[in-house]
Amino acid sequence: MEWKNVNALCDVVGNTSLDIHQYHRSGHLEKIYENALAHRLRKLGLEVKQQVPLVVYDEDGTELSEYFADLLIEGQLIIEFKACKSVADQHVAQILGYLRSSGIEHGLLINFGSSKLFIKKYILNKNPNTVRAGVKNLILSLRASCASLWPFIR
């Protein structure tokens, strides 16, 4: 099934994660939560791949190494699990690295390790020039708007 709205897919994953956290609570290893989410999402009919290999290449195409994303949902959403007290900068760097290496745009970092479930969505735009151009156009239009208002601001 192809999801046209990745946000709806994120909602399903988030709600299912909350159900898992309420049932299992914190205190397990990441693998328990990975298996639980994979199991429950498969029961809902979603395509779920576990421990998906991602290869990292150097600029000349030389393969440097591979590592494994915890889950890939419907071929368009990477899930990275943590079971720690709090999320650290290196956890964020890890999910962003997975997105860059895979070419997938959307990822969720989920931490089951604290008393409150932590879920954060990350989006890595495939074409950063598009984002830069959009921001530049926004700044230019704001500048033009402010210039036309300048005589009225004192």
Order of alpha helices (4+ residues) and beta strands (2+ residues): alpha-alpha-beta-beta-beta-alpha-beta-beta-alpha
